[in-house]
Amino acid sequence: MAIGAAIGATTIYGLNHTIAKGVMPHYVQPLGFIILRVVGAAILFWGVSLFGPKERIVKKDYLRMLLCALLGMGFNMLVFFKGLALSTPINSAVLVTTTPIIVLLLSAILIKEKIGSRKILGIGIGLLGALGLILFGAEIRQDAPNIPLGNVLILANSVFYGSYLIVAKTLIAKYHPFTFMKWLFTLGIFICLPFGYAEFTQIQWSSLPFDALWRITFVIVGTTFCTYLFNIFALTQLKASTLSAFVYVQPLIGIIYAIATGQDVLTTIKIISACLVLLGVYLSSRRPYPKARKKRA
């Protein structure tokens, strides 16, 4: 069951790049989409929190909670959806897998975590792949008006999300997931509202086709709500290192689905960049083998 939950979360993430892209910008503008996402997720998490423990946020944690909301529910989502609207599903699927590399790099800078030469090599190779997509991955596409800028924003999403993971570490250990997420998404509404309100009011609900409605529902219920629950369930039975290995599956699913639905094409630059990014993630996240103990004479 735990493996199934992990596969389910990874599959949803992989499909999301193409499914969310199909809504923007024809039916919903990217920043308006974020309002739908944070409001919908807040409602769902408040609903499930009724079945969890009744917890209050300690006053000293208010500032950290607000910072988590800014990084994880505000800046992270805003730049990702804006970047996806400007770029392509395959670029998005590849670039988001740089998150483990970004987390490692930020950990070294912010909390002085030591990293070895192999991890440094992995960081360099992974970022080289991301840079290749940003500098040489531009195409002429009607649904991707500014691919280089979109790629930069998607990479910025990894930076914000990586920062969020570091800042949220103590709160995740302290509070129940339902308590943590319901307040995080509630704060996210107020953070995102000034940026996305104008685009949200432009949504023509009466003229939205079923294709747009199911995609919106998928992003709110699937990508935002279910994936978190799936990952939490998987973590109860699997090691974090095992769960993190599923990051390699996400771009594969994203690329296959984008090509199969005709919403993106695979190019040489994308293949090379994807290989570099995944190699970088592997080198930077792989744990060293324990040294064999010497036998006593």
Secondary structure, DSSP 8 states (H G I E B T S, - for coil): -HHHHHHHHHHHHHHHHHHHHTTTTTTS-HHHHHHHHHHHHHHHHHHHGGGS------GGGHHHHHHHIIIIIIIHHHHHHHHHHHS-HHHHHHHGGGHHHHHHHHHHHHS-----HHHHHHHHHHHHHHHHHHHH----BTTBTTHHHHHHHHHHHHHHHHHHHHHHHHHHHHS-HHHHHHHHHHHHHHHHHHHHHHHHHT--GGG--HHHHHHHHIIIIIIIIIHHHHHHHHHTTS-HHHHHGGGGHHHHHHHHHHHHTTS----HHHHHHHHHHHHHHHHHH------------
